[in-house]
């Protein structure tokens, strides 16, 4: 089992920034991809960003490309999501997830991720 704990969510005005963190513990492996998803009321959980384990190459949803940046900490078991130029439509619960397959191209479907955090709320006011 892998345990994931997200932090860093909150309330921010449109145009502002937040940085989410996700700490992984338990049976982590170097060959796991790490992803970020979000879900707002009435919508399916959607892919936001992910990091490939092999070379830290990243992949982003079109909606956040150029605004946000995913990265991995030096210890490799912590990942970050730097969210800049936030918009009201970014309001959602944000989840960190692990894809044990470690595949490339990075998976974008939630069903392909094995472990999930509890989520952290991000609210962007207009």
Secondary structure, DSSP 4 states (H G I P E B T S, - for coil): -EEEEEE--EEEETT--EEEEEEEEES--TT-EEEEEEE-TTS--EEEEEE-TTT--EEE-TTTTTTEEEEE-TTSSEEEEEE-S--GGG-EEEEEEEETT--SSPP--GGG--EE---EEEEEE-
